């Protein structure tokens, strides 16, 4: 059958997110094509301007469906979702603490670099004025 899902219940979220992302990219590309076709000087302008991107989008949706259901690619997405379930994710407290440390170190380094830059600038100005 043309619309069967390969290993239907496995890798659901990974496949869904991949399908949504590629579908959105396809829609954005077809929208760009729609805007490019505004320059047509034809009596049937609206049919070309809307029809060509629409047919292309439907073809891309079908291609995305077929690619996501090829055994090799689907098995890769299923394995990816399985590995992501094994990941030990940081707690909210760890993320917040790490973010604060990064921001503080960044501000400290920016201050040190600013001071060195200003010191070298004043030093070179002093040398070149003599």
N, C-alpha and C positions, 0 to 999 in steps of 0.2 A: 504494500500500500504506500502511497506517496507521502502521507503525513503521519507516519509512525515515529514514535520517540524511541531512540536507542537507549536501553536501560532506563526506563521511564522514571523510577523513583530515586535514582542515584544522582548526586551532584546537582540537585535542584537549584539551590541558591547561586552557585557559581555559574551555571548555565543561564539562569534568569538574568543575573547582573551582566553577563557577557552579551546576551541578546539585547538587553536594554541599551547598553553602551554602544554597541555596533549599530543598532537601530537609530539611536540619536545622531550618531555621526552620519549615517546615511540620510537622515532627514535634513540635517544641516547642509550637507552637500547638495541635495536636491533643491533646497531653498535657495542656495547660491546660484544654482543653474536657473531656477525660476527668475531670479533677479537679473541674471545675464541675458535672458531671453526677452526682456522688456524692450530691447532695441529693435526687435523685429518690425519690419514695415510690411505688414500683410493684412489682408481682410480677415483671415482666420487666425489672427494673432493670439487670441485668448485660448484657442484650442491647442496651439503649439506651446504657448507659454505654460499652460497648466498640464496638458496631456503628456508632454515629453518627460518632465520631472516625475509625474505620477506613475507612468509606466516604468521608469527607471527605479523609482522607490519600491514599487511592488516586486520588480525583478530582484532588487537587492534584499528585500525581506525574504523572498524565497531562497536566495543564495545563502543568506545567513542561517536560515532554518536547516538547509541541507548540510552546511559546513558544521554547525553545532551538533548534528546528528550523525556525522561520520564516526565510525568506531574509534579511530585513532585520536581524533580531537576530543570526542566525548569522554574517552577513557582518561585523557590528560586532565580535563576539567574535573572529573570525578576524583582522580587522585589528588588534585590540588585542594579540593574541598576537604578530603580526608586528612591531608597534612595540616591544613589550617585549623582543624579541630584539635590537633595534638599540640598546638602552640600554647605556651604558657604566657598568657597576657598579663600585663602589669595592672595593678590595682589603681583606682582613681587617686589614692593618696600618693602612690609612687610616681605617677605621671605628673601630678601637681608639684610635688617636691622637686622632681627632675627639671621641670619647666622653670621653676623659680631659680634653681641653681644656674641653669643656662642663661637666663636673663641677667642675673647678677654678674656672672663672669663676663658676659658680653658687654655690659655697661662698664665694668671695671677695665676691661681691655680697651674699650673705646676711650675712656678717660686717660689711660696711660699713653695710648697712641697719640691722642690729642696733645697731651703735655709734651711728649717727645717732639712732635711735629712743630709745635709753637716754639719750644726751646731751640731746636735746630734752625728754625726760621729766624728767630732773633739773633742767634749766633752768626749765621751767614750774613744777615743784614749788618751786624756790627763789623764783621770782617771786611765786607765789600765797601762800606762807607769810609774806611780808613784809606 
